[in-house]
Structures are given as C-alpha cells and as structure tokens.
C-alpha cells in the first residue's frame, strides 16, 4: 500500500470511528496573518516558519478538512507561491479539503495563498484581489548633489548598478525591471487561473490589472465562493459541536536576545525593526487598513 493510500484509509477509519464514538469533529486551524517575507521576524509569513505548522495541522487524522485564515496584504511572490504549494501538497497527501477564510484582506500575495483553498469564504467587507506586481524605491541623486556628496561606485558588469538610488534612473534599467514584473505577474495569473479559472466571471482585463475589491463584489467576479465567517461556516458544515484546534508557530522555551536583530539590542536592530515596521505599514495602508 502506498503512503498516500494508507493516509487516505487512516483518515477514513479515523472519521468513521469518531462517528461511532459520537466525538465532535475536529477542524485544524492555521492563521496566516502578516506581510509575506523571507525575514524571520514577528508579523511575517514565510515557508520556513509555517511549513512545520501546516504539516502538524494536516496531520490530524480525524479532521475532514483544514481551515486556514488569511489576513495579508501581500509581499514576496516567492514566499507566497511556496506557502500555497505546500498547502496543496499536504492537502493531496492527506486527502483533506482546504477551507480558506479571509479576514481584513487577502490581496496580492495574500490572495495567491488564499487561492490554494478548495473554497474561499470572506466577510462581505474583506478586501480581495490585487492580482498584480509592484516594485518601488527612491531616488536620492538630487539630494546628494545639493549636499555636495559625490557618489563613487565601482562595478564589474555593466548592469550591476541597476536602479542604484543615488544615480540617475536609466530607461534601460526600468525596461529590465518591467520585464521582471511581467514575468512574475504571469506566474501569479497562471496559478490563480489553474486554481479558480472555471469560477472566474470577468475578463483578464478586469481581474488581472492589480485592482482590488470588497468580497461582496469579489463574489460576483468569482474571486471568492461565499460570504460569512469561520464559526458559522464550520457549524453549518460539521455540526454545532464542531471543535476548532488552532495550530501556530512554536515558541522556543528560552530565547536569548540576539544583538542586531531585535528592538533594544542596538542601533542596527532598532533600525532594522523600524524599517520593517514602515514597510509593513505601507503594505497595509494600500488597502485602507
């Protein structure tokens, strides 16, 4: 017997035994909240932190489904895809249905992850969509000129200084950046089409422009499958006695401060945390949150 077949049989037997013993169904719950980034810091979503969490949740044998709450304005396209892929791999391995519940926002990379669900249920006022790619930066060449500062930059490779913020912007640099954005956008579009293409009710020129909508409008466009919240949905599907079992990242028993990585650990740590906070605030504020 293959591992997949054994897992399916075990889940079926566990569910059957649970019914015989009149046990209330247990639904594992994973909350994916925050901006999506490879950085290991609070409030960030990445595969390193959440792969073990997802594995534990999908490993609950008696569970007929896994619930995932998404509340994210987006972030790294790589981490978004890796998390979504891990969800689907585990769902197939353990033969579990995935129910995604959107809270404030599942936009950009957050919507990428939400699309890994077999169904997406959101509050009517949730923000969904933003299927696009954005890159941003600053230019300081005029500022340093006024300060009398000369930029000295030495590279091997003519494109090594692409989009250096202290040098004038070059059209060829912008062209390369736009090409990269288009490539990433195609990956995003291909994934959501593969997951939800038959449910979409809108053309590419509507759905894939980077625009976002409330879930009430998203329901009309096929971006979500229903409006509601996790408690009423789980009770309606699995009975009034359904029990939710939360899973989250495990905290180390003893965590010593590390210099340069946390607030209060020194100027570098404080600066890094402040920059991270500003970046996070900018992502959330795009959706009025």
C-alpha positions as CSV (number, residue, x, y, z in Angstrom):
1,X,0.0,0.0,0.0
2,X,1.3,3.4,-0.9
3,X,1.8,6.1,1.7
4,X,-0.9,8.2,0.1
5,X,-3.4,5.3,0.1
6,X,-2.5,4.5,3.7
7,X,-3.1,8.1,4.7
8,X,-6.5,8.1,3.0
9,X,-7.5,4.9,4.6
10,X,-6.4,6.1,8.1
11,X,-8.4,9.4,7.6
12,X,-11.5,7.4,6.6
13,X,-11.2,5.0,9.5
14,X,-10.5,7.8,12.0
15,X,-13.6,9.7,10.8
16,X,-15.7,6.5,11.0
17,X,-14.5,5.7,14.5
18,X,-15.2,9.3,15.6
19,X,-18.8,9.0,14.4
20,X,-19.2,5.7,16.2
21,X,-17.9,7.2,19.4
22,X,-20.0,10.3,18.9
23,X,-17.0,12.5,19.0
24,X,-17.4,16.0,17.7
25,X,-15.4,16.7,14.5
26,X,-12.1,18.5,15.0
27,X,-11.1,21.1,12.4
28,X,-7.4,22.2,12.5
29,X,-7.0,25.9,12.1
30,X,-3.9,27.8,10.8
31,X,-3.9,31.5,10.9
32,X,-1.7,33.2,8.3
33,X,-1.5,36.8,9.2
34,X,1.0,39.5,8.3
35,X,3.1,40.6,5.4
36,X,4.8,37.9,3.3
37,X,8.6,38.0,3.6
38,X,11.5,35.6,4.0
39,X,12.6,37.7,7.0
40,X,12.3,35.8,10.3
41,X,10.6,38.4,12.5
42,X,7.1,38.7,14.1
43,X,4.3,39.6,11.8
44,X,5.9,38.0,8.7
45,X,4.7,35.0,6.8
46,X,7.2,32.6,5.1
47,X,7.7,29.0,4.3
48,X,10.4,28.4,6.9
49,X,8.1,29.4,9.8
50,X,4.8,28.0,8.5
51,X,5.8,24.7,6.8
52,X,6.0,22.9,10.2
53,X,2.7,24.5,11.3
54,X,0.9,23.3,8.2
55,X,2.4,19.8,8.5
56,X,1.1,19.5,12.1
57,X,-2.4,20.7,11.1
58,X,-2.8,18.5,8.1
59,X,-1.5,15.5,10.2
60,X,-4.7,15.5,12.3
61,X,-6.2,12.2,11.1
62,X,-9.8,12.6,12.1
63,X,-10.2,16.0,10.6
64,X,-12.4,16.1,7.5
65,X,-10.9,19.5,6.5
66,X,-8.3,22.1,7.4
67,X,-9.3,25.7,7.9
68,X,-6.9,28.4,7.0
69,X,-7.5,32.1,8.0
70,X,-5.7,34.5,5.7
71,X,-5.1,38.1,6.6
72,X,-2.3,39.5,4.5
73,X,-1.8,42.5,2.1
74,X,0.9,40.6,0.2
75,X,4.7,40.7,-0.1
76,X,7.2,38.3,-1.5
77,X,5.9,36.4,-4.6
78,X,8.4,33.6,-3.9
79,X,7.2,33.0,-0.4
80,X,3.6,33.3,-1.5
81,X,4.0,30.6,-4.0
82,X,6.0,28.3,-1.7
83,X,3.3,28.6,1.1
84,X,0.5,28.0,-1.4
85,X,2.3,25.0,-2.9
86,X,2.9,23.5,0.5
87,X,-0.8,23.8,1.3
88,X,-1.8,22.0,-1.8
89,X,0.9,19.3,-1.5
90,X,-0.3,18.5,2.1
91,X,-3.9,18.6,1.1
92,X,-3.3,15.9,-1.6
93,X,-1.0,13.9,0.6
94,X,-3.5,13.7,3.5
95,X,-6.7,13.9,1.3
96,X,-8.0,16.9,3.2
97,X,-10.3,19.7,1.9
98,X,-9.0,23.2,2.5
99,X,-11.3,25.9,3.6
100,X,-9.8,29.4,3.4
101,X,-11.4,32.2,5.4
102,X,-10.4,35.8,4.6
103,X,-10.4,38.4,7.4
104,X,-9.5,42.0,6.6
105,X,-7.6,41.4,3.4
106,X,-6.3,38.7,1.1
107,X,-4.6,40.8,-1.6
108,X,-1.7,40.3,-3.9
109,X,0.4,37.5,-2.3
110,X,-2.3,37.1,0.3
111,X,-4.8,36.2,-2.5
112,X,-2.2,33.9,-4.1
113,X,-2.1,31.9,-0.8
114,X,-5.9,32.1,-0.4
115,X,-6.3,30.5,-3.9
116,X,-4.7,27.3,-2.6
117,X,-8.0,26.7,-0.8
118,X,-10.7,24.5,-2.3
119,X,-13.1,27.2,-1.2
120,X,-12.6,30.9,-0.2
121,X,-15.1,32.4,2.3
122,X,-14.8,36.0,3.2
123,X,-16.5,38.8,5.2
124,X,-18.6,41.0,2.8
125,X,-16.2,43.9,3.6
126,X,-13.0,41.9,3.2
127,X,-10.5,43.1,0.6
128,X,-9.6,40.6,-2.1
129,X,-7.8,40.6,-5.4
130,X,-4.9,42.9,-6.3
131,X,-3.6,40.3,-8.8
132,X,-0.6,42.3,-9.9
133,X,3.1,43.0,-9.1
134,X,4.6,46.2,-7.6
135,X,8.1,47.3,-7.0
136,X,9.1,50.6,-5.5
137,X,12.1,52.6,-4.4
138,X,13.5,56.1,-4.0
139,X,15.9,58.3,-5.9
140,X,18.4,60.4,-3.9
141,X,20.7,61.8,-6.7
142,X,19.4,65.3,-6.4
143,X,19.6,65.2,-2.6
144,X,23.3,64.2,-2.5
145,X,24.1,66.7,-5.2
146,X,22.7,69.5,-3.1
147,X,24.6,68.3,-0.1
148,X,27.8,68.3,-2.1
149,X,28.2,64.5,-1.9
150,X,29.8,62.6,-4.7
151,X,28.7,59.1,-5.4
152,X,31.7,56.7,-6.1
153,X,30.6,53.3,-7.4
154,X,32.8,50.6,-9.0
155,X,31.4,47.5,-10.6
156,X,32.4,44.6,-12.7
157,X,29.4,44.1,-15.1
158,X,27.7,47.0,-16.8
159,X,24.3,46.2,-15.2
160,X,25.5,45.7,-11.7
161,X,24.3,49.1,-10.6
162,X,20.8,48.8,-11.9
163,X,18.4,51.2,-10.1
164,X,21.0,52.4,-7.7
165,X,19.1,55.1,-5.7
166,X,22.0,57.5,-5.8
167,X,22.4,57.5,-9.5
168,X,20.0,59.0,-12.2
169,X,17.4,56.5,-13.4
170,X,18.2,54.9,-16.7
171,X,15.5,53.9,-19.2
172,X,17.2,50.5,-19.8
173,X,17.1,49.8,-16.1
174,X,13.3,50.5,-16.0
175,X,12.8,48.3,-19.0
176,X,14.5,45.4,-17.3
177,X,12.5,45.9,-14.2
178,X,9.2,45.9,-16.1
179,X,10.2,42.7,-17.8
180,X,10.8,41.1,-14.4
181,X,7.5,42.3,-13.2
182,X,5.7,40.9,-16.2
183,X,7.3,37.5,-15.7
184,X,6.3,37.4,-12.0
185,X,2.8,38.6,-12.9
186,X,2.4,35.7,-15.4
187,X,3.3,33.2,-12.6
188,X,0.6,34.8,-10.5
189,X,-2.0,34.7,-13.2
190,X,-1.2,31.1,-14.2
191,X,-1.6,29.9,-10.7
192,X,-4.9,31.6,-9.9
193,X,-6.3,30.5,-13.3
194,X,-5.3,26.9,-12.6
195,X,-6.9,27.0,-9.2
196,X,-10.0,29.1,-9.9
197,X,-10.2,29.7,-13.7
198,X,-13.6,28.0,-14.1
199,X,-15.1,30.1,-11.3
200,X,-13.9,33.5,-12.5
201,X,-16.6,35.7,-14.0
202,X,-14.6,38.5,-15.6
203,X,-12.0,39.0,-18.3
204,X,-8.3,39.3,-17.9
205,X,-8.6,43.0,-18.4
206,X,-10.7,43.2,-15.3
207,X,-9.3,40.6,-12.9
208,X,-5.5,40.9,-13.6
209,X,-5.0,44.6,-13.6
210,X,-3.9,44.8,-9.9
211,X,-7.3,46.2,-8.9
212,X,-8.9,45.0,-5.6
213,X,-12.5,44.7,-4.5
214,X,-14.6,44.1,-1.4
215,X,-15.5,40.4,-1.1
216,X,-19.1,41.3,-1.8
217,X,-18.1,42.4,-5.3
218,X,-15.4,39.6,-5.4
219,X,-18.2,37.1,-5.1
220,X,-19.8,38.4,-8.3
221,X,-16.4,38.1,-10.0
222,X,-15.7,34.6,-8.7
223,X,-12.7,35.7,-6.6
224,X,-14.5,34.1,-3.5
225,X,-17.0,31.4,-3.1
226,X,-19.1,32.6,-0.3
227,X,-19.6,35.3,2.3
228,X,-19.5,34.5,6.0
229,X,-17.2,33.8,8.9
230,X,-15.3,30.8,10.1
231,X,-17.6,29.9,13.1
232,X,-20.9,30.0,11.3
233,X,-19.5,28.1,8.3
234,X,-17.9,25.3,10.3
235,X,-21.0,24.9,12.4
236,X,-23.2,24.8,9.2
237,X,-20.9,22.2,7.6
238,X,-19.8,20.0,10.5
239,X,-22.5,20.5,13.2
240,X,-22.9,22.6,16.3
241,X,-20.4,20.6,18.3
242,X,-17.6,21.1,15.8
243,X,-14.3,21.8,17.6
244,X,-11.6,24.0,16.2
245,X,-8.0,23.2,17.1
246,X,-5.6,26.1,16.4
247,X,-2.0,25.5,15.2
248,X,0.7,28.1,15.2
249,X,4.5,28.6,15.3
250,X,6.1,27.1,18.4
251,X,7.9,29.5,20.6
252,X,11.3,28.4,21.9
253,X,11.3,27.6,25.6
254,X,14.2,30.0,26.2
255,X,15.0,32.7,23.6
256,X,18.0,34.9,24.3
257,X,18.3,38.4,22.8
258,X,20.5,38.5,19.7
259,X,22.5,41.6,19.0
260,X,21.5,43.5,15.9
261,X,18.2,41.7,15.3
262,X,15.7,43.0,17.9
263,X,14.5,46.2,19.3
264,X,16.7,47.3,22.2
265,X,19.6,45.1,21.0
266,X,21.5,48.0,19.5
267,X,21.2,50.7,16.8
268,X,21.3,48.1,13.9
269,X,18.4,46.0,15.4
270,X,16.4,49.1,16.2
271,X,16.9,50.5,12.6
272,X,16.0,47.1,11.0
273,X,12.8,46.8,13.0
274,X,11.8,50.4,12.3
275,X,12.3,49.9,8.6
276,X,10.4,46.6,8.7
277,X,7.5,48.4,10.5
278,X,7.4,51.2,7.9
279,X,7.4,48.6,5.1
280,X,4.6,46.7,6.7
281,X,2.6,49.8,7.4
282,X,2.9,50.8,3.7
283,X,1.6,47.5,2.5
284,X,-1.4,47.5,4.8
285,X,-2.3,51.2,4.2
286,X,-2.7,50.5,0.4
287,X,-6.0,48.9,1.4
288,X,-7.1,51.5,3.9
289,X,-6.0,49.3,6.9
